[in-house]
Amino acid sequence: MRFSTFINLTLSMSLPLGLAFLLVIRDKRRVKALLLGIITFLIFQVFTRIPLLQLVLPNQVWYILFTYEHPILYLFLLSLSAGLFEEIGRYLFMKKWLSKASFMEVFTFGIGHGGIESILIVGLAVILSDVSSIDDFSLIMGGVERVFAMCMHVAFTFLVYTQISKRQEYGLAISILAHTFVNFIAVYLMSLGFGILTVEFSLFVMAVIAIIYVMHERRHFNAI
């Protein structure tokens, strides 16, 4: 196995799996939050949004024409759809089954959501595909990007929870907009021809902001 492949799989698979294990082994009550995060992603992305975008809409002539005639608007709407599906799903599941949560339970939900995305979208893709044509730098950055994405998924989870816990009336709306912005910036920069380093740096900055926000949110919870 190439070293770059090892780094990618360590960051995209071993890290989320390790974090999930450590979180639930310390407190079995977090298993529920972890599973809810995983199930939310599976239902609202894997079984709903992705099939819609890959199997249903591409068969519509208007959709094909739209992607060619309005590429930037298409990228924005694609990003918005991710924000809508994932954040609304996050809200529905947390409001129903995790409305009274501790800081670590909300954190664990975010790790479950972002972790399963990392494993399915990057980790398994690397394992199941021929990566010989992918350069080492891109492979490593693919793993690094998943770390940034997990940080942001945790932050999105806290944003949604602020509305559920009545501390922030527009938490869900802000999480949808933030999710849309993060996705759109990445794909827009790539569409303009910026290199992977520029794109990853922008994601790094947003991941740092996400971490700062989560640390700030901790003061609203009892110490665990």
C-alpha positions in Angstrom: 0.0 0.0 0.0 1.3 3.5 -0.9 2.0 5.8 2.0 -0.4 8.4 0.6 -3.2 5.7 0.5 -2.4 4.8 4.1 -2.6 8.4 5.2 -5.9 8.8 3.3 -7.5 5.7 4.9 -6.2 6.6 8.3 -7.8 10.0 8.2 -11.0 9.1 6.3 -11.7 5.7 8.0 -9.6 4.9 11.1 -10.0 8.4 12.6 -13.8 8.5 12.6 -14.0 4.9 13.7 -11.5 5.5 16.5 -13.3 8.6 17.6 -16.7 6.8 17.6 -15.2 3.9 19.6 -13.6 6.2 22.2 -16.8 8.3 22.6 -19.1 5.3 23.2 -16.7 3.3 25.3 -16.5 6.2 27.8 -20.2 6.5 28.1 -22.6 3.9 26.6 -25.4 6.6 26.6 -23.7 8.2 23.6 -24.4 5.1 21.4 -27.9 6.5 20.7 -26.4 9.9 19.5 -23.8 8.1 17.4 -26.4 5.9 15.6 -28.7 8.9 15.1 -26.0 10.8 13.4 -25.1 7.8 11.1 -28.8 7.1 10.3 -29.5 10.7 9.5 -26.7 10.8 6.9 -27.8 7.5 5.4 -31.4 8.4 5.0 -31.1 12.0 3.9 -28.0 11.7 1.7 -27.3 8.1 0.7 -30.9 7.0 0.3 -32.6 10.3 -0.8 -30.5 13.2 -2.1 -27.8 11.2 -3.9 -30.2 8.9 -5.8 -32.3 11.9 -6.7 -29.2 13.7 -8.1 -27.7 10.7 -9.8 -30.6 8.6 -11.0 -33.7 10.8 -11.3 -32.8 14.3 -12.3 -30.1 13.4 -15.0 -33.0 11.8 -17.0 -34.8 15.1 -17.2 -34.0 17.2 -20.3 -34.6 20.5 -18.4 -32.1 19.5 -15.8 -29.4 18.6 -18.3 -29.9 21.9 -20.1 -29.9 23.8 -16.8 -26.5 22.4 -15.7 -24.9 23.6 -19.0 -26.6 27.0 -19.3 -26.3 28.1 -15.6 -23.2 26.2 -14.2 -22.6 28.6 -11.3 -26.2 28.7 -10.3 -26.3 24.9 -10.6 -23.3 24.6 -8.3 -25.0 26.8 -5.8 -28.3 24.9 -5.9 -26.3 21.6 -5.6 -24.7 23.0 -2.4 -28.0 24.3 -1.1 -29.6 20.9 -1.6 -26.9 19.4 0.6 -27.5 22.0 3.3 -31.3 21.5 3.1 -31.3 17.7 3.2 -28.7 17.2 5.8 -29.6 20.0 8.2 -33.3 19.4 8.1 -32.7 15.7 8.6 -30.4 16.5 11.5 -33.1 18.8 13.0 -35.9 16.2 12.6 -33.9 13.4 14.2 -32.4 15.4 17.0 -35.8 17.1 17.9 -37.5 13.7 18.0 -34.9 11.6 19.8 -32.2 13.8 21.2 -34.0 17.0 22.4 -32.4 16.8 25.9 -28.7 16.2 25.1 -25.4 16.8 26.8 -22.5 18.5 25.1 -20.8 15.2 24.4 -24.0 13.7 23.0 -24.4 16.5 20.5 -20.7 16.2 19.7 -21.1 12.4 19.2 -24.0 13.0 16.8 -21.8 15.2 14.7 -19.0 12.7 14.6 -21.5 9.9 13.6 -22.9 12.1 10.8 -19.5 13.4 9.5 -17.7 10.1 10.2 -20.0 7.9 8.2 -19.8 10.4 5.3 -16.0 10.2 5.5 -16.0 6.4 5.5 -18.5 6.0 2.6 -17.6 8.9 0.4 -13.8 8.7 0.6 -12.6 5.7 2.6 -14.6 3.0 0.8 -14.1 4.8 -2.5 -10.4 4.6 -2.2 -10.5 0.9 -1.2 -12.8 -0.1 -4.0 -11.3 2.0 -6.8 -8.0 1.9 -8.7 -6.0 4.8 -7.1 -2.9 4.3 -9.2 -3.8 7.2 -11.4 -4.3 9.6 -8.4 -1.2 11.4 -7.3 0.1 11.1 -3.7 -0.7 14.8 -2.8 -4.3 14.5 -3.9 -4.8 11.3 -1.9 -3.4 12.8 1.2 -5.4 16.0 0.8 -8.5 13.9 0.3 -8.0 12.5 3.8 -7.2 15.9 5.3 -10.3 17.3 3.8 -12.4 14.7 5.6 -11.0 15.9 8.9 -12.0 19.5 8.1 -15.5 18.2 7.0 -16.0 16.4 10.3 -15.1 19.5 12.3 -17.8 21.4 10.3 -20.4 18.6 10.7 -19.9 18.9 14.5 -20.4 22.6 14.3 -23.5 22.3 12.1 -24.9 19.8 14.6 -24.5 22.3 17.4 -26.1 25.1 15.3 -29.2 22.9 14.8 -29.3 21.9 18.5 -29.3 25.6 19.5 -32.8 25.9 17.9 -34.0 22.7 19.5 -32.8 23.8 22.9 -34.5 27.2 22.3 -31.2 29.2 22.7 -31.1 30.3 19.1 -34.3 30.9 17.1 -32.6 30.6 13.7 -30.2 27.8 14.4 -31.5 25.6 11.7 -31.5 28.4 9.1 -28.0 29.4 10.0 -26.8 25.8 9.7 -28.4 25.4 6.3 -26.7 28.6 5.1 -23.4 27.7 6.6 -23.5 24.2 5.1 -24.4 25.7 1.7 -21.6 28.3 1.9 -18.9 25.7 2.8 -19.9 23.4 -0.1 -20.3 26.2 -2.6 -16.9 27.8 -1.8 -15.1 24.5 -2.4 -16.8 23.7 -5.7 -16.8 27.3 -6.9 -13.0 27.6 -6.3 -12.5 24.4 -8.2 -14.6 25.6 -11.1 -12.5 28.7 -11.4 -9.4 26.5 -11.7 -7.8 27.1 -8.3 -5.5 24.3 -7.1 -6.3 21.8 -4.4 -4.1 23.6 -1.9 -6.2 26.8 -2.2 -9.4 24.9 -1.8 -8.1 22.9 1.2 -6.8 26.1 2.8 -10.3 27.7 2.5 -11.7 24.6 4.2 -9.0 24.7 6.9 -10.0 28.3 7.7 -13.7 27.3 8.0 -12.8 24.2 10.1 -10.9 26.4 12.5 -14.0 28.7 12.8 -16.1 25.6 13.4 -13.8 24.4 16.2 -13.9 27.8 17.8 -17.7 27.9 17.7 -18.0 24.4 19.2 -15.6 25.4 22.0 -17.7 28.5 22.6 -20.9 26.4 22.7 -19.6 24.2 25.5 -20.3 26.9 28.1 -24.1 26.3 27.5 -23.7 22.7 28.7 -22.9 21.1 32.0 -19.3 19.8 32.1 -19.2 16.1 31.3 
